[in-house]
Amino acid sequence: AMTHDWDLVERLLLEVRQSAHENFAPRAHAERLAEERSQAGQRVGDMDALKQKAADYEAILLEGGFIEPRPEEQGGNGENFVLTPRGERLLGLIGGETPKAAEARRLLEENGSEALHAERFDRFVAGL
């Protein structure tokens, strides 16, 4: 089984990039992803677990420096975020349906639960 739900990580990063003034709602984004998976005929599994995972990823991405609170002068209210350069790099690696993205996800997955730790990720990127 995979350590990370990379589609969910990608979705959250995209939502951070697009959601200027709205409060970040990871559980709602997880729900939409589940709906899309269901429509595509994929197994969705436990919806509550997926929503919890999305909330956990918010904390992991914040701690790893992939997202940061949106500055007040950009409409920040403490409940919304911006992508950091590290977050943009992660999205650039895993984003989209390309063989390159699939390979990046596979390589990141080899780092297991450490894949989204700042230092480990930066070393990973430096090695590419």
C-alpha positions in Angstrom: 0.0 0.0 0.0 1.2 3.5 -0.7 2.3 5.7 2.1 0.8 8.9 0.6 -2.3 9.7 -1.4 -0.5 11.8 -4.0 -3.7 12.8 -5.8 -4.9 14.3 -2.6 -1.6 16.1 -2.0 -1.8 17.5 -5.5 -5.4 18.6 -5.1 -4.6 20.4 -1.8 -1.6 22.2 -3.3 -3.7 23.2 -6.3 -6.5 24.5 -4.1 -4.0 26.5 -2.0 -2.6 28.0 -5.2 -6.1 28.9 -6.5 -8.0 29.9 -3.3 -7.0 33.5 -2.8 -9.3 34.7 0.0 -11.3 31.6 1.0 -10.5 29.7 4.1 -8.7 26.5 3.3 -11.1 23.5 3.5 -9.1 20.3 3.2 -12.1 18.1 4.1 -14.3 19.6 1.4 -11.5 19.1 -1.2 -11.2 15.5 -0.1 -14.9 15.0 -0.6 -14.7 16.5 -4.2 -11.8 14.2 -5.0 -13.7 11.2 -3.7 -16.7 12.2 -5.9 -14.4 12.3 -9.0 -12.9 9.0 -8.1 -16.3 7.5 -7.7 -17.4 8.8 -11.1 -14.3 7.4 -12.6 -15.2 4.0 -11.3 -12.5 3.9 -8.7 -12.9 2.6 -5.2 -13.3 5.5 -2.7 -13.1 3.6 0.6 -13.8 5.3 3.9 -14.9 8.9 3.3 -14.2 10.0 6.9 -10.7 8.5 6.7 -10.0 10.5 3.5 -11.3 13.7 5.0 -9.1 13.1 8.1 -6.1 12.4 5.8 -6.7 15.8 4.1 -6.8 17.6 7.4 -3.6 15.8 8.4 -1.9 16.8 5.1 -2.7 20.4 5.8 -0.6 20.1 9.0 2.1 18.1 7.2 2.4 20.6 4.3 2.5 23.5 6.7 5.1 21.9 8.9 7.2 20.9 5.9 7.2 24.4 4.5 5.2 23.6 1.4 2.5 26.0 2.3 2.5 29.0 4.7 -0.2 31.4 6.0 -1.2 33.9 3.4 0.3 37.3 4.4 -2.3 39.8 5.7 -1.6 42.3 2.9 -2.6 39.5 0.4 -5.9 38.9 2.2 -4.5 36.5 4.8 -6.7 35.7 7.8 -4.9 32.8 9.4 -7.1 30.3 7.8 -5.8 30.5 4.2 -2.4 29.8 2.7 0.0 30.4 -0.1 2.3 27.9 -1.8 6.0 28.4 -0.9 8.7 27.8 -3.5 9.0 24.3 -2.0 5.3 23.7 -2.5 5.5 24.9 -6.1 8.4 22.5 -6.6 6.4 19.6 -5.2 3.4 20.5 -7.3 5.6 20.7 -10.4 7.0 17.2 -9.7 3.8 15.3 -8.9 1.2 17.4 -10.8 -0.6 16.2 -13.9 -1.1 12.8 -15.5 2.4 12.5 -17.0 4.9 9.6 -16.9 7.3 12.1 -15.3 4.8 12.9 -12.5 4.1 9.2 -12.0 7.9 8.5 -11.7 8.4 11.4 -9.3 5.5 10.0 -7.1 7.2 6.6 -7.2 10.5 8.0 -6.2 9.0 10.1 -3.4 7.1 7.1 -2.2 10.4 5.3 -1.6 11.1 7.9 1.1 7.9 6.7 2.9 6.5 8.9 5.6 9.6 11.1 5.4 8.8 12.2 1.8 7.2 15.4 2.9 9.8 16.4 5.5 11.5 19.6 4.4 15.1 18.4 4.6 14.4 15.1 3.0 12.4 16.6 0.2 15.1 19.2 -0.5 17.7 16.5 -0.7 15.4 14.5 -3.0 15.0 17.5 -5.3 18.7 18.2 -5.3 19.4 14.6 -6.4 17.1 14.8 -9.4 
